[in-house]
Amino acid sequence: MDYLASDFHGQSGMKIYKEAAWDALEERGAAEALQILCRVNPGRILDDLEPIPVPGIAPPSRFFDRLWGMVRRRMGQAERQRG
């Protein structure tokens, strides 16, 4: 993967948990990869340049399970507040 982008067209009440995901990945030592994926390479593409390689990120066991659990909990809280 060389870049990360989103074209989110969710319902107005839905929230994107990008800050929580960013923080969780930074805690895993992925700050450089995040910068390249989300800032450097998208800018290079807009400048008609090739993306630069992104260092690999080795996820810890259960990392994505924990991240998804955090997102589900927050979604449930938002639904309860609306309901």
Secondary structure, 3 states (H helix, E strand, C coil): CCCCCCCCCCCCCCCCCHHHHHHHHHHCCCHHHHHHHHHHHHHHHHCCCCCCCCCCCCCCCCHHHHHHHHHHHHHHHHHHHHC
